[in-house]
Amino acid sequence: MTCVAQTPTSAKPTPKPAKDKTNSVARTSAPKADADIQKCIEDRLSSAKLKENGITVAVSGREATLTGTTTKASHKNSIAQYAKHCGATKVTNNISVQSMTKSTAKKPAAADSTTLRKP
């Protein structure tokens, strides 16, 4: 009787096929028109209830100019981000942050109760 020993074959993983770059979807879209960018920004302002702050938006050559006042610096930054997300290539943020100060008017001093009265 003859015995033949079998050697195990090395199991190599099957190579993954290379990704075909010709079928990939382009992630960049065509540039938006100025009117589309402006409407997008204004819509975002309205949905975020920031329009009542009196913020105005002007777009020319895909460059947005923001003007107006707000009471919070975070609003100023958010609005600039809205413009970027809407397709503006450059944002000029002329929004000023108006500080809310409490009324510092002094009330008339009350009569001092420690004052001695003459009889």
Secondary structure, 3 states (H helix, E strand, C coil): CCCCCCCCCCCCCCCCCCCCHHHCCCCCCCCCCHHHHHHHHHHHHHHCCCHHHCCEEEEECCEEEEEEEECCHHHHHHHHHHHHHCCCCEEEEEEEECCCCCCCCCCCCCCCCCCCCCC
